[in-house]
């Protein structure tokens, strides 16, 4: 039996932390393969960030055969530290990186991170299944689509088309298998009702699935998962859709199921989502439904910038501001709180154009709040491509996130 460890570090929010959703998706699918499930043992996933536990995690990998690392901007530093230390004490451990922070452009990557053996690009369910199958054979990873090693990069793995043919990490209780249910801690679920994004904003990397056809899970499965959340007293649903509400009628039924379970059981207590990028009054019924059981905080009416040249450069289409103001007024009349977001430092933006845009947004008396963000260069976002950075003379500083 081969031993597989995994990491998906996150932060604790008071006494709450996310389940290792991405790792759970991979494990749930792998266990449907009888040959693999009989030969690989998946240990608990590393999620907590404190130093004492980190030392325990490293030691636990002393005799591991494989370490799977789910990488995000908020856990890159601690994940690379873990991988480096594991390779030092266990040189034979195959270390596999995946997730949004694992780069598609690998120039210099393996020189900087020589302890990483394989990078997985894109959705990992099928790739991991094929990788583990080859691990049991001749270890000729050139046969596995969607990966990079120090020697090669293979052709991309096709995106998953039928999500419902893959098991739910919640309905199978895989998430519980991968964590220690510690006293005093509550678990946050990451939840997808669809995957992909039709928009092309250059600052964004939604799992490398921007400007792609959106794919959906079935309503039947989603309703069963909502019931699972309520039964397991999950306090917080972190909906990972890029555009919740874009399928208005379908998503309205989903909100009704959420309110039904909240009314019956008291759970979930919080539902957070990313609202459709091009919002309209069609969102109001969904928001009202969530608001009726205290599941709504506010609705995002996205801007990012109000400078037309900047919007063109970042491939972002906004509503005309008079239409935007009419929309904020409609939401206020309906009793729905709203907020918008502006990004500082976008290409094409100047101090003057940003201040002008901020003043314009502040002038909308019906807008509840304005959130300001620094522009970040995510590894696989189009804004980070070398040709884009050169064209717009982008300069950056390294700002590691590590706790």
Secondary structure as a PSIPRED ss2 file (coil, helix, strand):
# PSIPRED VFORMAT (PSIPRED V4.0)

   1 X C   1.000  0.000  0.000
   2 X E   0.000  0.000  1.000
   3 X E   0.000  0.000  1.000
   4 X E   0.000  0.000  1.000
   5 X E   0.000  0.000  1.000
   6 X E   0.000  0.000  1.000
   7 X E   0.000  0.000  1.000
   8 X C   1.000  0.000  0.000
   9 X C   1.000  0.000  0.000
  10 X C   1.000  0.000  0.000
  11 X C   1.000  0.000  0.000
  12 X C   1.000  0.000  0.000
  13 X E   0.000  0.000  1.000
  14 X C   1.000  0.000  0.000
  15 X C   1.000  0.000  0.000
  16 X E   0.000  0.000  1.000
  17 X E   0.000  0.000  1.000
  18 X E   0.000  0.000  1.000
  19 X C   1.000  0.000  0.000
  20 X C   1.000  0.000  0.000
  21 X H   0.000  1.000  0.000
  22 X H   0.000  1.000  0.000
  23 X H   0.000  1.000  0.000
  24 X H   0.000  1.000  0.000
  25 X H   0.000  1.000  0.000
  26 X H   0.000  1.000  0.000
  27 X H   0.000  1.000  0.000
  28 X H   0.000  1.000  0.000
  29 X H   0.000  1.000  0.000
  30 X H   0.000  1.000  0.000
  31 X C   1.000  0.000  0.000
  32 X C   1.000  0.000  0.000
  33 X C   1.000  0.000  0.000
  34 X H   0.000  1.000  0.000
  35 X H   0.000  1.000  0.000
  36 X H   0.000  1.000  0.000
  37 X H   0.000  1.000  0.000
  38 X C   1.000  0.000  0.000
  39 X C   1.000  0.000  0.000
  40 X E   0.000  0.000  1.000
  41 X E   0.000  0.000  1.000
  42 X E   0.000  0.000  1.000
  43 X E   0.000  0.000  1.000
  44 X E   0.000  0.000  1.000
  45 X E   0.000  0.000  1.000
  46 X E   0.000  0.000  1.000
  47 X C   1.000  0.000  0.000
  48 X C   1.000  0.000  0.000
  49 X C   1.000  0.000  0.000
  50 X C   1.000  0.000  0.000
  51 X H   0.000  1.000  0.000
  52 X H   0.000  1.000  0.000
  53 X H   0.000  1.000  0.000
  54 X H   0.000  1.000  0.000
  55 X H   0.000  1.000  0.000
  56 X H   0.000  1.000  0.000
  57 X H   0.000  1.000  0.000
  58 X H   0.000  1.000  0.000
  59 X H   0.000  1.000  0.000
  60 X H   0.000  1.000  0.000
  61 X H   0.000  1.000  0.000
  62 X H   0.000  1.000  0.000
  63 X H   0.000  1.000  0.000
  64 X C   1.000  0.000  0.000
  65 X C   1.000  0.000  0.000
  66 X E   0.000  0.000  1.000
  67 X E   0.000  0.000  1.000
  68 X E   0.000  0.000  1.000
  69 X E   0.000  0.000  1.000
  70 X E   0.000  0.000  1.000
  71 X C   1.000  0.000  0.000
  72 X C   1.000  0.000  0.000
  73 X C   1.000  0.000  0.000
  74 X C   1.000  0.000  0.000
  75 X C   1.000  0.000  0.000
  76 X H   0.000  1.000  0.000
  77 X H   0.000  1.000  0.000
  78 X H   0.000  1.000  0.000
  79 X H   0.000  1.000  0.000
  80 X H   0.000  1.000  0.000
  81 X H   0.000  1.000  0.000
  82 X H   0.000  1.000  0.000
  83 X H   0.000  1.000  0.000
  84 X H   0.000  1.000  0.000
  85 X H   0.000  1.000  0.000
  86 X H   0.000  1.000  0.000
  87 X H   0.000  1.000  0.000
  88 X H   0.000  1.000  0.000
  89 X H   0.000  1.000  0.000
  90 X C   1.000  0.000  0.000
  91 X C   1.000  0.000  0.000
  92 X C   1.000  0.000  0.000
  93 X C   1.000  0.000  0.000
  94 X E   0.000  0.000  1.000
  95 X E   0.000  0.000  1.000
  96 X E   0.000  0.000  1.000
  97 X E   0.000  0.000  1.000
  98 X E   0.000  0.000  1.000
  99 X C   1.000  0.000  0.000
 100 X C   1.000  0.000  0.000
 101 X C   1.000  0.000  0.000
 102 X C   1.000  0.000  0.000
 103 X C   1.000  0.000  0.000
 104 X C   1.000  0.000  0.000
 105 X C   1.000  0.000  0.000
 106 X C   1.000  0.000  0.000
 107 X C   1.000  0.000  0.000
 108 X C   1.000  0.000  0.000
 109 X H   0.000  1.000  0.000
 110 X H   0.000  1.000  0.000
 111 X H   0.000  1.000  0.000
 112 X H   0.000  1.000  0.000
 113 X C   1.000  0.000  0.000
 114 X C   1.000  0.000  0.000
 115 X C   1.000  0.000  0.000
 116 X C   1.000  0.000  0.000
 117 X C   1.000  0.000  0.000
 118 X E   0.000  0.000  1.000
 119 X E   0.000  0.000  1.000
 120 X E   0.000  0.000  1.000
 121 X C   1.000  0.000  0.000
 122 X C   1.000  0.000  0.000
 123 X C   1.000  0.000  0.000
 124 X C   1.000  0.000  0.000
 125 X H   0.000  1.000  0.000
 126 X H   0.000  1.000  0.000
 127 X H   0.000  1.000  0.000
 128 X H   0.000  1.000  0.000
 129 X H   0.000  1.000  0.000
 130 X H   0.000  1.000  0.000
 131 X H   0.000  1.000  0.000
 132 X H   0.000  1.000  0.000
 133 X H   0.000  1.000  0.000
 134 X H   0.000  1.000  0.000
 135 X H   0.000  1.000  0.000
 136 X H   0.000  1.000  0.000
 137 X C   1.000  0.000  0.000
 138 X C   1.000  0.000  0.000
 139 X C   1.000  0.000  0.000
 140 X C   1.000  0.000  0.000
 141 X H   0.000  1.000  0.000
 142 X H   0.000  1.000  0.000
 143 X H   0.000  1.000  0.000
 144 X C   1.000  0.000  0.000
 145 X C   1.000  0.000  0.000
 146 X C   1.000  0.000  0.000
 147 X E   0.000  0.000  1.000
 148 X E   0.000  0.000  1.000
 149 X C   1.000  0.000  0.000
 150 X C   1.000  0.000  0.000
 151 X C   1.000  0.000  0.000
 152 X C   1.000  0.000  0.000
 153 X E   0.000  0.000  1.000
 154 X C   1.000  0.000  0.000
 155 X C   1.000  0.000  0.000
 156 X C   1.000  0.000  0.000
 157 X C   1.000  0.000  0.000
 158 X C   1.000  0.000  0.000
 159 X C   1.000  0.000  0.000
 160 X C   1.000  0.000  0.000
 161 X C   1.000  0.000  0.000
 162 X C   1.000  0.000  0.000
 163 X H   0.000  1.000  0.000
 164 X H   0.000  1.000  0.000
 165 X H   0.000  1.000  0.000
 166 X C   1.000  0.000  0.000
 167 X C   1.000  0.000  0.000
 168 X C   1.000  0.000  0.000
 169 X C   1.000  0.000  0.000
 170 X C   1.000  0.000  0.000
 171 X C   1.000  0.000  0.000
 172 X C   1.000  0.000  0.000
 173 X C   1.000  0.000  0.000
 174 X H   0.000  1.000  0.000
 175 X H   0.000  1.000  0.000
 176 X H   0.000  1.000  0.000
 177 X H   0.000  1.000  0.000
 178 X C   1.000  0.000  0.000
 179 X C   1.000  0.000  0.000
 180 X C   1.000  0.000  0.000
 181 X C   1.000  0.000  0.000
 182 X C   1.000  0.000  0.000
 183 X C   1.000  0.000  0.000
 184 X C   1.000  0.000  0.000
 185 X C   1.000  0.000  0.000
 186 X E   0.000  0.000  1.000
 187 X E   0.000  0.000  1.000
 188 X E   0.000  0.000  1.000
 189 X E   0.000  0.000  1.000
 190 X E   0.000  0.000  1.000
 191 X E   0.000  0.000  1.000
 192 X C   1.000  0.000  0.000
 193 X C   1.000  0.000  0.000
 194 X E   0.000  0.000  1.000
 195 X E   0.000  0.000  1.000
 196 X C   1.000  0.000  0.000
 197 X E   0.000  0.000  1.000
 198 X C   1.000  0.000  0.000
 199 X C   1.000  0.000  0.000
 200 X C   1.000  0.000  0.000
 201 X C   1.000  0.000  0.000
 202 X C   1.000  0.000  0.000
 203 X C   1.000  0.000  0.000
 204 X C   1.000  0.000  0.000
 205 X C   1.000  0.000  0.000
 206 X C   1.000  0.000  0.000
 207 X C   1.000  0.000  0.000
 208 X C   1.000  0.000  0.000
 209 X C   1.000  0.000  0.000
 210 X E   0.000  0.000  1.000
 211 X C   1.000  0.000  0.000
 212 X C   1.000  0.000  0.000
 213 X C   1.000  0.000  0.000
 214 X C   1.000  0.000  0.000
 215 X E   0.000  0.000  1.000
 216 X E   0.000  0.000  1.000
 217 X C   1.000  0.000  0.000
 218 X C   1.000  0.000  0.000
 219 X H   0.000  1.000  0.000
 220 X H   0.000  1.000  0.000
 221 X H   0.000  1.000  0.000
 222 X H   0.000  1.000  0.000
 223 X H   0.000  1.000  0.000
 224 X H   0.000  1.000  0.000
 225 X H   0.000  1.000  0.000
 226 X H   0.000  1.000  0.000
 227 X H   0.000  1.000  0.000
 228 X H   0.000  1.000  0.000
 229 X H   0.000  1.000  0.000
 230 X H   0.000  1.000  0.000
 231 X H   0.000  1.000  0.000
 232 X C   1.000  0.000  0.000
 233 X C   1.000  0.000  0.000
 234 X C   1.000  0.000  0.000
 235 X C   1.000  0.000  0.000
 236 X E   0.000  0.000  1.000
 237 X E   0.000  0.000  1.000
 238 X E   0.000  0.000  1.000
 239 X E   0.000  0.000  1.000
 240 X C   1.000  0.000  0.000
 241 X C   1.000  0.000  0.000
 242 X C   1.000  0.000  0.000
 243 X C   1.000  0.000  0.000
 244 X E   0.000  0.000  1.000
 245 X C   1.000  0.000  0.000
 246 X C   1.000  0.000  0.000
 247 X C   1.000  0.000  0.000
 248 X H   0.000  1.000  0.000
 249 X H   0.000  1.000  0.000
 250 X H   0.000  1.000  0.000
 251 X H   0.000  1.000  0.000
 252 X H   0.000  1.000  0.000
 253 X H   0.000  1.000  0.000
 254 X H   0.000  1.000  0.000
 255 X H   0.000  1.000  0.000
 256 X H   0.000  1.000  0.000
 257 X H   0.000  1.000  0.000
 258 X H   0.000  1.000  0.000
 259 X H   0.000  1.000  0.000
 260 X H   0.000  1.000  0.000
 261 X H   0.000  1.000  0.000
 262 X H   0.000  1.000  0.000
 263 X H   0.000  1.000  0.000
 264 X H   0.000  1.000  0.000
 265 X H   0.000  1.000  0.000
 266 X C   1.000  0.000  0.000
 267 X C   1.000  0.000  0.000
 268 X C   1.000  0.000  0.000
 269 X C   1.000  0.000  0.000
 270 X E   0.000  0.000  1.000
 271 X E   0.000  0.000  1.000
 272 X E   0.000  0.000  1.000
 273 X C   1.000  0.000  0.000
 274 X C   1.000  0.000  0.000
 275 X E   0.000  0.000  1.000
 276 X C   1.000  0.000  0.000
 277 X C   1.000  0.000  0.000
 278 X C   1.000  0.000  0.000
 279 X C   1.000  0.000  0.000
 280 X C   1.000  0.000  0.000
 281 X H   0.000  1.000  0.000
 282 X H   0.000  1.000  0.000
 283 X H   0.000  1.000  0.000
 284 X H   0.000  1.000  0.000
 285 X H   0.000  1.000  0.000
 286 X H   0.000  1.000  0.000
 287 X H   0.000  1.000  0.000
 288 X H   0.000  1.000  0.000
 289 X H   0.000  1.000  0.000
 290 X H   0.000  1.000  0.000
 291 X H   0.000  1.000  0.000
 292 X C   1.000  0.000  0.000
 293 X C   1.000  0.000  0.000
 294 X C   1.000  0.000  0.000
 295 X C   1.000  0.000  0.000
 296 X C   1.000  0.000  0.000
 297 X C   1.000  0.000  0.000
 298 X C   1.000  0.000  0.000
 299 X E   0.000  0.000  1.000
 300 X E   0.000  0.000  1.000
 301 X C   1.000  0.000  0.000
 302 X C   1.000  0.000  0.000
 303 X C   1.000  0.000  0.000
 304 X E   0.000  0.000  1.000
 305 X C   1.000  0.000  0.000
 306 X C   1.000  0.000  0.000
 307 X C   1.000  0.000  0.000
 308 X H   0.000  1.000  0.000
 309 X H   0.000  1.000  0.000
 310 X H   0.000  1.000  0.000
 311 X H   0.000  1.000  0.000
 312 X H   0.000  1.000  0.000
 313 X H   0.000  1.000  0.000
 314 X C   1.000  0.000  0.000
 315 X C   1.000  0.000  0.000
 316 X C   1.000  0.000  0.000
 317 X C   1.000  0.000  0.000
 318 X C   1.000  0.000  0.000
 319 X C   1.000  0.000  0.000
 320 X C   1.000  0.000  0.000
 321 X H   0.000  1.000  0.000
 322 X H   0.000  1.000  0.000
 323 X H   0.000  1.000  0.000
 324 X H   0.000  1.000  0.000
 325 X H   0.000  1.000  0.000
 326 X H   0.000  1.000  0.000
 327 X H   0.000  1.000  0.000
 328 X H   0.000  1.000  0.000
 329 X H   0.000  1.000  0.000
 330 X H   0.000  1.000  0.000
 331 X H   0.000  1.000  0.000
 332 X H   0.000  1.000  0.000
 333 X H   0.000  1.000  0.000
 334 X C   1.000  0.000  0.000
 335 X C   1.000  0.000  0.000
 336 X C   1.000  0.000  0.000
 337 X C   1.000  0.000  0.000
 338 X E   0.000  0.000  1.000
 339 X E   0.000  0.000  1.000
 340 X E   0.000  0.000  1.000
 341 X E   0.000  0.000  1.000
 342 X E   0.000  0.000  1.000
 343 X E   0.000  0.000  1.000
 344 X E   0.000  0.000  1.000
 345 X C   1.000  0.000  0.000
 346 X C   1.000  0.000  0.000
 347 X C   1.000  0.000  0.000
 348 X C   1.000  0.000  0.000
 349 X C   1.000  0.000  0.000
 350 X C   1.000  0.000  0.000
 351 X H   0.000  1.000  0.000
 352 X H   0.000  1.000  0.000
 353 X H   0.000  1.000  0.000
 354 X H   0.000  1.000  0.000
 355 X H   0.000  1.000  0.000
 356 X H   0.000  1.000  0.000
 357 X H   0.000  1.000  0.000
 358 X H   0.000  1.000  0.000
 359 X H   0.000  1.000  0.000
 360 X H   0.000  1.000  0.000
 361 X H   0.000  1.000  0.000
 362 X H   0.000  1.000  0.000
 363 X C   1.000  0.000  0.000
 364 X C   1.000  0.000  0.000
 365 X C   1.000  0.000  0.000
 366 X C   1.000  0.000  0.000
 367 X C   1.000  0.000  0.000
 368 X C   1.000  0.000  0.000
 369 X E   0.000  0.000  1.000
 370 X E   0.000  0.000  1.000
 371 X E   0.000  0.000  1.000
 372 X E   0.000  0.000  1.000
 373 X E   0.000  0.000  1.000
 374 X E   0.000  0.000  1.000
 375 X C   1.000  0.000  0.000
 376 X C   1.000  0.000  0.000
 377 X C   1.000  0.000  0.000
 378 X C   1.000  0.000  0.000
 379 X C   1.000  0.000  0.000
 380 X C   1.000  0.000  0.000
 381 X C   1.000  0.000  0.000
 382 X H   0.000  1.000  0.000
 383 X H   0.000  1.000  0.000
 384 X H   0.000  1.000  0.000
 385 X C   1.000  0.000  0.000
 386 X H   0.000  1.000  0.000
 387 X H   0.000  1.000  0.000
 388 X H   0.000  1.000  0.000
 389 X H   0.000  1.000  0.000
 390 X H   0.000  1.000  0.000
 391 X H   0.000  1.000  0.000
 392 X C   1.000  0.000  0.000
 393 X C   1.000  0.000  0.000
 394 X C   1.000  0.000  0.000
 395 X C   1.000  0.000  0.000
 396 X C   1.000  0.000  0.000
 397 X C   1.000  0.000  0.000
 398 X C   1.000  0.000  0.000
 399 X C   1.000  0.000  0.000
 400 X C   1.000  0.000  0.000
 401 X C   1.000  0.000  0.000
 402 X C   1.000  0.000  0.000
 403 X C   1.000  0.000  0.000
